[in-house]
Amino acid sequence: MSQQRQLRVLAVVGSLQRTSVTRIVLHELVELLQRAGCATDIVELEAEPLPLYNPDNSRMGEVYLKVRPRVEAADVFILGTPDYHGCVSGAMKNFLDHFWHEFTGKLFGTVVASHEKGLTATDQLRTVARQCYAWTLPYGVSLAEKVDVKDGHVTSDTLRHKLEMMARDLRVYGQLLAVQRRADLAGSDPGFMAKHRH
């Protein structure tokens, strides 16, 4: 395939807790992708808080205007969230409310910190991807505090293996989708991405 370039991955830390296990795991996953040759970026919603989404004015805010180009540039998104009552965090939901066109045709990977496997939070992130015409990996990574992560490090071999698998799949399938997405945007064939041609 043509149009091969360095894959751009944006990780979004959806926890506002400074000692968050979500953050620790996302940073480890990003490091794996960096070592594999990907260009990576991390949006820390604790350090870069977006205002509560308001369609009338949220797209004019200072933080939004700084984050948006990074979202637009990404080929792949890693969405990391704690599981709060079976849901994604409010910070993650708010981030997702600010964007949707930018996700179209791109790949999502999901990481959920949960005591109960995070299945409903993972399903919510997949629903968002589908509604935004994005793709998701057919699996997510879940983790449990004090079982998989201790003292600021991933301690579980099982979780480490899952992260290695996800890093590989995000890189391989993210690249395939990114190349096809660019071809669809540049071409004249019918297909959903034709709606996004300039």
C-alpha atoms as an extended CHARMM CRD file, in Angstrom:
* protein
*
       198  EXT
         1         1  MET       CA              0.0000000000        0.0000000000        0.0000000000  PROA      1               0.0000000000
         2         2  SER       CA              1.1000000000        3.5670000000       -0.5910000000  PROA      2               0.0000000000
         3         3  GLN       CA              0.9110000000        6.6050000000        1.6740000000  PROA      3               0.0000000000
         4         4  GLN       CA              2.7660000000        4.8040000000        4.4930000000  PROA      4               0.0000000000
         5         5  ARG       CA              3.8780000000        7.1660000000        7.2360000000  PROA      5               0.0000000000
         6         6  GLN       CA              4.5570000000        7.0510000000       10.9390000000  PROA      6               0.0000000000
         7         7  LEU       CA              1.4030000000        6.0800000000       12.8220000000  PROA      7               0.0000000000
         8         8  ARG       CA              0.1400000000        8.7810000000       15.1740000000  PROA      8               0.0000000000
         9         9  VAL       CA             -1.3770000000        7.5600000000       18.4270000000  PROA      9               0.0000000000
        10        10  LEU       CA             -3.1860000000        9.7490000000       20.9520000000  PROA      10              0.0000000000
        11        11  ALA       CA             -3.8140000000        8.3490000000       24.4420000000  PROA      11              0.0000000000
        12        12  VAL       CA             -6.4670000000       10.0270000000       26.5860000000  PROA      12              0.0000000000
        13        13  VAL       CA             -6.2150000000        9.6130000000       30.3560000000  PROA      13              0.0000000000
        14        14  GLY       CA             -9.7970000000        9.8400000000       31.5930000000  PROA      14              0.0000000000
        15        15  SER       CA             -8.9540000000        9.8140000000       35.3020000000  PROA      15              0.0000000000
        16        16  LEU       CA             -8.4800000000       12.9780000000       37.3370000000  PROA      16              0.0000000000
        17        17  GLN       CA             -6.8050000000       11.1190000000       40.2210000000  PROA      17              0.0000000000
        18        18  ARG       CA             -3.1240000000       11.9600000000       40.4380000000  PROA      18              0.0000000000
        19        19  THR       CA             -2.1520000000        8.4340000000       41.4990000000  PROA      19              0.0000000000
        20        20  SER       CA             -4.4270000000        6.8500000000       38.9040000000  PROA      20              0.0000000000
        21        21  VAL       CA             -3.7000000000        3.2910000000       37.7910000000  PROA      21              0.0000000000
        22        22  THR       CA             -5.3320000000        4.2160000000       34.4750000000  PROA      22              0.0000000000
        23        23  ARG       CA             -2.5610000000        6.7480000000       33.9020000000  PROA      23              0.0000000000
        24        24  ILE       CA              0.1750000000        4.2760000000       34.8300000000  PROA      24              0.0000000000
        25        25  VAL       CA             -1.1210000000        1.6530000000       32.4080000000  PROA      25              0.0000000000
        26        26  LEU       CA             -1.6790000000        4.1100000000       29.5430000000  PROA      26              0.0000000000
        27        27  HSD       CA              1.8520000000        5.4320000000       29.9030000000  PROA      27              0.0000000000
        28        28  GLU       CA              3.2070000000        1.8800000000       29.7510000000  PROA      28              0.0000000000
        29        29  LEU       CA              1.1440000000        1.1750000000       26.6210000000  PROA      29              0.0000000000
        30        30  VAL       CA              2.3460000000        4.4100000000       25.0150000000  PROA      30              0.0000000000
        31        31  GLU       CA              5.9430000000        3.4390000000       25.7750000000  PROA      31              0.0000000000
        32        32  LEU       CA              5.4420000000        0.1200000000       23.9580000000  PROA      32              0.0000000000
        33        33  LEU       CA              4.0750000000        1.9850000000       20.9280000000  PROA      33              0.0000000000
        34        34  GLN       CA              6.9720000000        4.4600000000       20.9790000000  PROA      34              0.0000000000
        35        35  ARG       CA              9.4600000000        1.5940000000       20.9790000000  PROA      35              0.0000000000
        36        36  ALA       CA              7.6110000000        0.1290000000       17.9780000000  PROA      36              0.0000000000
        37        37  GLY       CA              8.1250000000        3.3740000000       16.0390000000  PROA      37              0.0000000000
        38        38  CYS       CA              4.8000000000        5.1610000000       16.5320000000  PROA      38              0.0000000000
        39        39  ALA       CA              4.4810000000        8.8970000000       17.1350000000  PROA      39              0.0000000000
        40        40  THR       CA              2.6380000000        9.2520000000       20.4250000000  PROA      40              0.0000000000
        41        41  ASP       CA              0.8760000000       11.9670000000       22.3840000000  PROA      41              0.0000000000
        42        42  ILE       CA             -1.0210000000       11.9090000000       25.6890000000  PROA      42              0.0000000000
        43        43  VAL       CA             -3.9300000000       14.1220000000       26.7080000000  PROA      43              0.0000000000
        44        44  GLU       CA             -4.0530000000       14.2430000000       30.4970000000  PROA      44              0.0000000000
        45        45  LEU       CA             -7.5450000000       15.4640000000       31.3590000000  PROA      45              0.0000000000
        46        46  GLU       CA             -6.3940000000       16.2010000000       34.9220000000  PROA      46              0.0000000000
        47        47  ALA       CA             -3.7720000000       18.6390000000       33.5920000000  PROA      47              0.0000000000
        48        48  GLU       CA             -5.7480000000       19.8110000000       30.5420000000  PROA      48              0.0000000000
        49        49  PRO       CA             -9.3600000000       19.9880000000       31.7500000000  PROA      49              0.0000000000
        50        50  LEU       CA            -11.9370000000       20.7160000000       29.1070000000  PROA      50              0.0000000000
        51        51  PRO       CA            -14.9340000000       22.7750000000       30.2540000000  PROA      51              0.0000000000
        52        52  LEU       CA            -18.2100000000       20.9260000000       30.6360000000  PROA      52              0.0000000000
        53        53  TYR       CA            -19.4160000000       20.5270000000       27.0730000000  PROA      53              0.0000000000
        54        54  ASN       CA            -21.8450000000       23.2190000000       25.9470000000  PROA      54              0.0000000000
        55        55  PRO       CA            -22.6400000000       23.2570000000       22.2010000000  PROA      55              0.0000000000
        56        56  ASP       CA            -22.9950000000       27.0440000000       22.2990000000  PROA      56              0.0000000000
        57        57  ASN       CA            -19.4610000000       27.8770000000       23.3720000000  PROA      57              0.0000000000
        58        58  SER       CA            -17.2640000000       24.8690000000       24.2310000000  PROA      58              0.0000000000
        59        59  ARG       CA            -15.5390000000       24.8140000000       20.8490000000  PROA      59              0.0000000000
        60        60  MET       CA            -14.0980000000       28.2470000000       21.4730000000  PROA      60              0.0000000000
        61        61  GLY       CA            -12.3320000000       27.5050000000       24.7660000000  PROA      61              0.0000000000
        62        62  GLU       CA             -8.5600000000       27.7820000000       25.1690000000  PROA      62              0.0000000000
        63        63  VAL       CA             -7.9850000000       24.1320000000       26.1240000000  PROA      63              0.0000000000
        64        64  TYR       CA            -10.2520000000       22.8540000000       23.3360000000  PROA      64              0.0000000000
        65        65  LEU       CA             -8.3500000000       24.9060000000       20.7460000000  PROA      65              0.0000000000
        66        66  LYS       CA             -5.0650000000       23.3760000000       21.9700000000  PROA      66              0.0000000000
        67        67  VAL       CA             -6.3700000000       19.8010000000       22.0960000000  PROA      67              0.0000000000
        68        68  ARG       CA             -8.3310000000       19.7540000000       18.8360000000  PROA      68              0.0000000000
        69        69  PRO       CA             -5.3050000000       19.7650000000       16.4470000000  PROA      69              0.0000000000
        70        70  ARG       CA             -3.8560000000       16.8200000000       18.3850000000  PROA      70              0.0000000000
        71        71  VAL       CA             -7.1340000000       14.9220000000       18.0530000000  PROA      71              0.0000000000
        72        72  GLU       CA             -7.3390000000       15.7290000000       14.3360000000  PROA      72              0.0000000000
        73        73  ALA       CA             -3.7480000000       14.5660000000       13.7610000000  PROA      73              0.0000000000
        74        74  ALA       CA             -4.2160000000       11.1850000000       15.4630000000  PROA      74              0.0000000000
        75        75  ASP       CA             -4.7250000000        7.9680000000       13.4950000000  PROA      75              0.0000000000
        76        76  VAL       CA             -5.4100000000        5.8850000000       16.6120000000  PROA      76              0.0000000000
        77        77  PHE       CA             -6.9530000000        6.6850000000       19.9910000000  PROA      77              0.0000000000
        78        78  ILE       CA             -6.3550000000        4.8590000000       23.2620000000  PROA      78              0.0000000000
        79        79  LEU       CA             -9.1330000000        5.7520000000       25.6690000000  PROA      79              0.0000000000
        80        80  GLY       CA             -8.3380000000        4.9850000000       29.2960000000  PROA      80              0.0000000000
        81        81  THR       CA            -10.9680000000        5.3830000000       32.0080000000  PROA      81              0.0000000000
        82        82  PRO       CA            -11.7970000000        4.2030000000       35.4880000000  PROA      82              0.0000000000
        83        83  ASP       CA            -15.0860000000        2.3410000000       35.8160000000  PROA      83              0.0000000000
        84        84  TYR       CA            -17.4360000000        4.5280000000       37.8630000000  PROA      84              0.0000000000
        85        85  HSD       CA            -20.7010000000        2.7090000000       38.6620000000  PROA      85              0.0000000000
        86        86  GLY       CA            -20.4480000000        0.7400000000       35.4320000000  PROA      86              0.0000000000
        87        87  CYS       CA            -19.8230000000        3.8860000000       33.3700000000  PROA      87              0.0000000000
        88        88  VAL       CA            -16.8940000000        5.7930000000       31.9070000000  PROA      88              0.0000000000
        89        89  SER       CA            -15.6110000000        8.6950000000       33.9670000000  PROA      89              0.0000000000
        90        90  GLY       CA            -17.2700000000       12.0730000000       33.6030000000  PROA      90              0.0000000000
        91        91  ALA       CA            -13.9890000000       13.5060000000       32.3390000000  PROA      91              0.0000000000
        92        92  MET       CA            -13.8120000000       10.8960000000       29.5530000000  PROA      92              0.0000000000
        93        93  LYS       CA            -17.4460000000       11.4090000000       28.5700000000  PROA      93              0.0000000000
        94        94  ASN       CA            -16.8600000000       15.1580000000       28.4690000000  PROA      94              0.0000000000
        95        95  PHE       CA            -13.8000000000       14.6990000000       26.2430000000  PROA      95              0.0000000000
        96        96  LEU       CA            -15.8020000000       12.5250000000       23.8510000000  PROA      96              0.0000000000
        97        97  ASP       CA            -18.6500000000       15.0680000000       23.7960000000  PROA      97              0.0000000000
        98        98  HSD       CA            -16.2600000000       17.6840000000       22.3780000000  PROA      98              0.0000000000
        99        99  PHE       CA            -15.2910000000       15.6290000000       19.3110000000  PROA      99              0.0000000000
       100       100  TRP       CA            -16.8360000000       13.3330000000       16.7390000000  PROA      100             0.0000000000
       101       101  HSD       CA            -15.9220000000       14.3010000000       13.1430000000  PROA      101             0.0000000000
       102       102  GLU       CA            -12.2970000000       13.8850000000       14.1870000000  PROA      102             0.0000000000
       103       103  PHE       CA            -12.8630000000       10.2020000000       15.0700000000  PROA      103             0.0000000000
       104       104  THR       CA            -14.3860000000        9.0960000000       11.7760000000  PROA      104             0.0000000000
       105       105  GLY       CA            -12.5580000000        6.1970000000       10.1320000000  PROA      105             0.0000000000
       106       106  LYS       CA             -9.9510000000        5.9290000000       12.9050000000  PROA      106             0.0000000000
       107       107  LEU       CA             -9.2130000000        3.1450000000       15.4010000000  PROA      107             0.0000000000
       108       108  PHE       CA            -10.0700000000        3.0790000000       19.1260000000  PROA      108             0.0000000000
       109       109  GLY       CA             -8.4230000000        0.9160000000       21.7700000000  PROA      109             0.0000000000
       110       110  THR       CA             -9.9840000000        0.8230000000       25.2430000000  PROA      110             0.0000000000
       111       111  VAL       CA             -8.4140000000        0.4420000000       28.6850000000  PROA      111             0.0000000000
       112       112  VAL       CA            -10.6790000000        0.3020000000       31.7520000000  PROA      112             0.0000000000
       113       113  ALA       CA             -9.6440000000        0.1630000000       35.4060000000  PROA      113             0.0000000000
       114       114  SER       CA            -12.3680000000       -1.7880000000       37.1670000000  PROA      114             0.0000000000
       115       115  HSD       CA            -13.0580000000       -4.2250000000       39.9850000000  PROA      115             0.0000000000
       116       116  GLU       CA            -15.6030000000       -5.9910000000       37.7570000000  PROA      116             0.0000000000
       117       117  LYS       CA            -13.8430000000       -6.3690000000       34.3690000000  PROA      117             0.0000000000
       118       118  GLY       CA            -15.1440000000       -3.0190000000       33.0810000000  PROA      118             0.0000000000
       119       119  LEU       CA            -17.4470000000       -4.6050000000       30.5130000000  PROA      119             0.0000000000
       120       120  THR       CA            -20.1570000000       -1.9380000000       30.5740000000  PROA      120             0.0000000000
       121       121  ALA       CA            -17.6360000000        0.9300000000       30.4170000000  PROA      121             0.0000000000
       122       122  THR       CA            -15.8860000000       -0.8120000000       27.5170000000  PROA      122             0.0000000000
       123       123  ASP       CA            -19.2190000000       -1.2380000000       25.7360000000  PROA      123             0.0000000000
       124       124  GLN       CA            -19.9480000000        2.4680000000       26.2130000000  PROA      124             0.0000000000
       125       125  LEU       CA            -16.6600000000        3.4080000000       24.5420000000  PROA      125             0.0000000000
       126       126  ARG       CA            -17.4460000000        1.0410000000       21.6650000000  PROA      126             0.0000000000
       127       127  THR       CA            -20.8810000000        2.6250000000       21.3090000000  PROA      127             0.0000000000
       128       128  VAL       CA            -19.2790000000        6.0650000000       21.0620000000  PROA      128             0.0000000000
       129       129  ALA       CA            -16.8950000000        4.7650000000       18.4010000000  PROA      129             0.0000000000
       130       130  ARG       CA            -19.7680000000        3.3190000000       16.3840000000  PROA      130             0.0000000000
       131       131  GLN       CA            -21.8240000000        6.5160000000       16.6640000000  PROA      131             0.0000000000
       132       132  CYS       CA            -18.7940000000        8.5080000000       15.4700000000  PROA      132             0.0000000000
       133       133  TYR       CA            -18.1510000000        6.0740000000       12.5650000000  PROA      133             0.0000000000
       134       134  ALA       CA            -14.8680000000        4.9280000000       14.0770000000  PROA      134             0.0000000000
       135       135  TRP       CA            -13.4800000000        1.4020000000       14.4380000000  PROA      135             0.0000000000
       136       136  THR       CA            -12.5930000000       -0.4140000000       17.6620000000  PROA      136             0.0000000000
       137       137  LEU       CA            -10.4140000000       -3.3710000000       18.4500000000  PROA      137             0.0000000000
       138       138  PRO       CA            -12.6290000000       -6.4150000000       19.0960000000  PROA      138             0.0000000000
       139       139  TYR       CA            -11.3730000000       -6.5500000000       22.6940000000  PROA      139             0.0000000000
       140       140  GLY       CA            -10.5070000000       -4.1330000000       25.4630000000  PROA      140             0.0000000000
       141       141  VAL       CA             -7.9740000000       -4.2880000000       28.2810000000  PROA      141             0.0000000000
       142       142  SER       CA             -9.2630000000       -4.2380000000       31.8420000000  PROA      142             0.0000000000
       143       143  LEU       CA             -7.2160000000       -4.0840000000       35.0200000000  PROA      143             0.0000000000
       144       144  ALA       CA             -7.7020000000       -4.0850000000       38.7470000000  PROA      144             0.0000000000
       145       145  GLU       CA             -5.9220000000       -1.8220000000       41.2090000000  PROA      145             0.0000000000
       146       146  LYS       CA             -3.6620000000       -3.6460000000       43.7180000000  PROA      146             0.0000000000
       147       147  VAL       CA             -3.8570000000       -6.7820000000       41.5620000000  PROA      147             0.0000000000
       148       148  ASP       CA             -2.3220000000       -5.6330000000       38.2760000000  PROA      148             0.0000000000
       149       149  VAL       CA             -0.6480000000       -2.3810000000       39.3520000000  PROA      149             0.0000000000
       150       150  LYS       CA              1.3150000000       -1.7230000000       42.5460000000  PROA      150             0.0000000000
       151       151  ASP       CA              3.5710000000        1.1310000000       43.6410000000  PROA      151             0.0000000000
       152       152  GLY       CA              3.2250000000        2.9090000000       40.3180000000  PROA      152             0.0000000000
       153       153  HSD       CA              4.1380000000       -0.0630000000       38.1170000000  PROA      153             0.0000000000
       154       154  VAL       CA              2.4220000000       -2.8430000000       36.1990000000  PROA      154             0.0000000000
       155       155  THR       CA              3.1580000000       -5.9680000000       38.2210000000  PROA      155             0.0000000000
       156       156  SER       CA              0.9480000000       -8.5250000000       36.5070000000  PROA      156             0.0000000000
       157       157  ASP       CA              2.4500000000      -10.6440000000       33.7250000000  PROA      157             0.0000000000
       158       158  THR       CA             -1.0720000000      -11.1910000000       32.3870000000  PROA      158             0.0000000000
       159       159  LEU       CA             -1.7020000000       -7.4550000000       32.0790000000  PROA      159             0.0000000000
       160       160  ARG       CA              1.7510000000       -6.9090000000       30.5810000000  PROA      160             0.0000000000
       161       161  HSD       CA              0.9530000000       -9.5120000000       27.9100000000  PROA      161             0.0000000000
       162       162  LYS       CA             -2.4060000000       -7.8530000000       27.1730000000  PROA      162             0.0000000000
       163       163  LEU       CA             -0.6970000000       -4.4900000000       26.7350000000  PROA      163             0.0000000000
       164       164  GLU       CA              1.8800000000       -5.9860000000       24.3680000000  PROA      164             0.0000000000
       165       165  MET       CA             -0.9400000000       -7.5560000000       22.3460000000  PROA      165             0.0000000000
       166       166  MET       CA             -2.8940000000       -4.3100000000       22.2350000000  PROA      166             0.0000000000
       167       167  ALA       CA              0.1810000000       -2.2860000000       21.2310000000  PROA      167             0.0000000000
       168       168  ARG       CA              0.8230000000       -4.6860000000       18.3600000000  PROA      168             0.0000000000
       169       169  ASP       CA             -2.7910000000       -4.6770000000       17.1790000000  PROA      169             0.0000000000
       170       170  LEU       CA             -3.1910000000       -0.9060000000       17.4470000000  PROA      170             0.0000000000
       171       171  ARG       CA             -0.0410000000       -0.4870000000       15.3810000000  PROA      171             0.0000000000
       172       172  VAL       CA             -0.8950000000       -3.0630000000       12.6970000000  PROA      172             0.0000000000
       173       173  TYR       CA             -4.6020000000       -2.4050000000       12.2580000000  PROA      173             0.0000000000
       174       174  GLY       CA             -4.2460000000        1.3090000000       12.9370000000  PROA      174             0.0000000000
       175       175  GLN       CA             -1.7710000000        1.5620000000       10.0520000000  PROA      175             0.0000000000
       176       176  LEU       CA             -4.0560000000       -0.3750000000        7.6920000000  PROA      176             0.0000000000
       177       177  LEU       CA             -7.0060000000        1.8640000000        8.5110000000  PROA      177             0.0000000000
       178       178  ALA       CA             -4.9390000000        5.0570000000        8.3400000000  PROA      178             0.0000000000
       179       179  VAL       CA             -3.6290000000        4.2180000000        4.8670000000  PROA      179             0.0000000000
       180       180  GLN       CA             -7.1000000000        3.3310000000        3.6130000000  PROA      180             0.0000000000
       181       181  ARG       CA             -8.6480000000        6.4000000000        5.2330000000  PROA      181             0.0000000000
       182       182  ARG       CA             -6.1740000000        8.7010000000        3.4880000000  PROA      182             0.0000000000
       183       183  ALA       CA             -6.7730000000        6.9280000000        0.1770000000  PROA      183             0.0000000000
       184       184  ASP       CA            -10.5400000000        7.2490000000        0.6090000000  PROA      184             0.0000000000
       185       185  LEU       CA            -10.2760000000       10.9520000000        1.3830000000  PROA      185             0.0000000000
       186       186  ALA       CA             -8.0140000000       11.5580000000       -1.6250000000  PROA      186             0.0000000000
       187       187  GLY       CA             -9.9180000000        9.3360000000       -4.0560000000  PROA      187             0.0000000000
       188       188  SER       CA            -13.2290000000        9.4190000000       -5.8510000000  PROA      188             0.0000000000
       189       189  ASP       CA            -14.6410000000        5.9790000000       -5.0530000000  PROA      189             0.0000000000
       190       190  PRO       CA            -17.9100000000        5.7180000000       -3.1400000000  PROA      190             0.0000000000
       191       191  GLY       CA            -17.6560000000        4.8960000000        0.5530000000  PROA      191             0.0000000000
       192       192  PHE       CA            -18.4430000000        6.5380000000        3.8470000000  PROA      192             0.0000000000
       193       193  MET       CA            -15.2640000000        8.6450000000        3.9370000000  PROA      193             0.0000000000
       194       194  ALA       CA            -16.3870000000       10.3230000000        0.6890000000  PROA      194             0.0000000000
       195       195  LYS       CA            -18.6490000000       12.4460000000        2.9140000000  PROA      195             0.0000000000
       196       196  HSD       CA            -15.5420000000       13.9280000000        4.4990000000  PROA      196             0.0000000000
       197       197  ARG       CA            -13.7470000000       14.9730000000        1.3210000000  PROA      197             0.0000000000
       198       198  HSD       CA            -12.9870000000       18.6770000000        1.0030000000  PROA      198             0.0000000000
